[in-house]
Each structure stands twice: as C-alpha cells, then as structure tokens.
C-alpha cells in the first residue's frame, strides 16, 4: 500500500505536523540532502509534552541522551546541500504505518508521536533503523 505523502501529513496531529516542519528546517540548517527519521525524532524531542518524550521518560530514557545520540547520527549524514531537501523514503513509510496503527488499532483520526514510535519499532524495515 502506498498513500500519498500529502494525505499522510494531513493525518498528523499538530505536534507531529510541527515536528515534521521543524525536521525539514533542521535538515536545511545542517545542509543535509534528505529529511530522515533522526531529524523528525530530534524535532519531537523539542516538544516536552509529546508522547515520544513522555514515553522515553517513563521508560527511564533521558531525552538528553536521545538527543545526543540522534545528533551524533545526523552528524554523519552527507552535507553540502544548498537546495530544499526531500523526505527520505523512510518518512512516508513511517507515516503510513503510524496511520494504520492510529486508525485501526487506536481508532483515532490523527497520528500522534506515540504512533510514530510504535511504527518505528514494529515495522520490520523501519525497526532495522531504530
């Protein structure tokens, strides 16, 4: 199944939509070529009341440690892009799987950051990247 990216973005809640925008800005500021999962989760860490941050804290994971690790990963990405970056293939896959979780399992109308995390951990192709 392949759902249009614009449609998937429209399914994001405000927190996730803002994080997606912030992820693109982070990518541009660093001169990366693609907005990837690390950019998105870094942006979610900036929102202390997001499900992602609350789940991390509840699991005994310091958001600061996650931020450090994600920044280390992003620091290894190819740089030098002066144009508008594109979303990597992983972002639509994450949004699509999260939408399935949100709509079918949670019976909600919006994708929350908890759905994004669950999608990352349960979709085999994405879980390899976690």
VENVENHU-V345150 format. One record per residue. PSI is psi in whole degrees, -180 to 180 (* if undefined). Layout:
psi = <PSI	PSI>
This chain:
psi = <139	112	141	135	-40	-40	-43	-42	-35	-18	-11	144	174	-41	-47	-37	-43	-38	-38	-41	-44	-38	-42	-40	-41	-44	-46	-43	-30	-6	24	158	-30	141	118	-180	-40	-41	-44	-47	-29	-43	-37	-32	-23	-9	92	-20	9	152	-40	-49	-43	-40	-43	-50	-46	-29	2	19	124	125	-33	-38	-41	-44	-43	-48	-43	-41	-37	-43	-48	-32	-18	-6	152	136	173	3	125	0	176	127	164	161	136	166	-21	-31	-52	-37	-42	-49	-41	-47	-39	-37	-40	-43	-47	-48	-39	-46	-43	-13	45	164	-7	147	124	167	-27	-37	-39	-44	-45	-40	-42	-40	-20	-20	115	-43	-33	-37	-29	-23	-16	*>
